Amino acid sequence: MSAKAEERVSHQKLGQQLELFMSSEEAPGMPFYLPKGMVLRNELENLWRIKHQRAGYQEIKTPIMMKQELWEQSGHWDHYHENMYFSNVDEQKYAIKPMSCPGALLIFNSKRRSYRELPIRYGELGLVHRHELSGSLNGLLRVRAFTQDDAHLFVREDQIESEVDKVLDLVDEFYSEFGFSYKIELSTRPEDFMGSVEVWDQAEQALESVLKKKQLDYQVNEGDGAFYGPKIDFHILDSLGRSWQCGTVQLDFQMPEKFNCQYIDEENNLRQPIMIHRAIYGSIERFMAILLEYFQGNFPLWLAPVQIKILPIADAHVSYAEEMKQQLEKEGYRVEIDDRVEKIGLKIRESAMQKHPYMLIVGDQEIENDVVNVRKHKLGSIGEMKLGELIGHLKAEKRN
């Protein structure tokens, strides 16, 4: 093992240390999110919503459990049922969704569609369940219950390449936000495929054409496509250079046919749309695990569950700390006060262990001068500041 690898702390240990998530034998492979973990998760979901609204996506939500016949119709039963969970309700067989695509297809079919509406871009933060072997479970990296940042685009044939092009730009925009490097793979027709070879060839050529036009480096992963279509996969490189498959773009001519999806073209004829399946985080869980190990819990200010920890030296300084907290919270910052009767050195050490981006120490001198003593994680003291000066400093860091 390299020295770099030995220095790294696993996301499981960091999750425990920073009080982000936990696991339980009561629900193997199904994470429990603690309050601070929910803050981190919500920040990722908020970023997802903002960027998708700007990119013209409409958010939807579909049921996590639907009748088994639906999964037989979609092809998941034939190709995926060993990884699915089932239940009986009112003497009918149901399946808990391993993917969100059939729900998006039902929404598309809920009314008549015109060619003028296309492309339709549906985005969904969909909770899915997949049966993974107990021995393969690994923290947040491999779980049985997770949230996919799914999107399903319904496009005309002449829109395929332009829409895939936009998806590739959106993926790059997301990963650049975190400073991630990534590799691209084009995965082609598997042995257990659905549909005709001719349609598969057409789909593979469309994806490869976009990659070549954008002059992107990619590798061909023969036979690793989804059962319904070829795909472009994005593999994030983590802090140790390990590769994790997160984002994907999949081209699907099969499911729109199976669900009889149609739109009316400009000549008033019925046409079948093409479906693009797409995810960027891949799953919120896996992305959080990679983020944790990449940053080693030293999150940028905007992501940190607790952004500012205020440390009063004694009880006499708590009311001043509370005033600071209220004003900082009005500015939108996440703030905690450590008002325990403990020595200030211990409070500083414990805050450093929690990797809070900023600590504000307040005592007699700070109250007298109406300032706070500011410490930045990993840098130590950066001096005394008036509250307005500190807020300006924090805003500049968040912008960057």
Secondary structure, 3 states (H helix, E strand, C coil): CCHHHHHCCCHHHHHHHCCCEECCCCCCCCCEECHHHHHHHHHHHHHHHHHHHHCCCEECCCCCEEEHHHHHHHCHHHHHHHHCEEEEECCEEEEECCCCHHHHHHHHCCCCCEHHHCCEEEEEEEEEECCCCHHHCECCCECCEEEEEEEEEEECHHHHHHHHHHHHHHHHHHHHHHCCEEEEEEECCCCCCCCCHHHHHHHHHHHHHHHHHCCCCCEEECCCCECCECEEEEEEECCCCCEEEEEEEEEECHHHHHCCCCEECCCCCEECCEEEEEECCCCHHHHHHHHHHHHCCCCCCCCCCCCEEEEECCHHHHHHHHHHHHHHHHCCCCEEECCCCCCHHHHHHHHHHCCCCEEEEECHHHHHHCCEEEEECCCEEEEEECHHHHHHHHHHHHHC
